[in-house]
Amino acid sequence: MPFNINHIHLKSSDPKKSADWWVKAFNFEIESDSVRDIGDRFIRCKSEGGLTVNISSERTDEVLGKGDATAHYGLEHFGLDSENLEADIARLEKLGAKLVDGPRGDGPRICFIACPDDVRIELIQQ
């Protein structure tokens, strides 16, 4: 059996605000929104490509560390395709994202964006 990526999970102090941002920024669809028995608000989203992205707040008695949208060890970023890098950068900046690296490259062109909740993404234009 292949090991397919099942989902990506983001943590947020305001999951609804974050989910709404991803809906506006990348046409995600909110599939469910609930408060779980462990105390966190849990919002399940789906990308247009079918990837599940979960966004939740802290659980009861859980203390979260600060996010980090800079390059770092561990899960550093995830990448999304772009048909027009400059247009997507401008659109995402209007939604509150910040360009942190690029655009650069001759073959595929890339850039890195700091999104709400200190999530780092890479945009890739083939």
Secondary structure, DSSP 4 states (H G I P E B T S, - for coil): ------EEEEE-SSHHHHHHHHHHHH--EEEEEEE-TTS-EEEEEE-TTS-EEEEE-PPTT--PPPP--SS-SSS--EEEE-S-HHHHHHHHHHTT-EEEEEEE-SSSEEEEEEEGGGEEEEEEE-
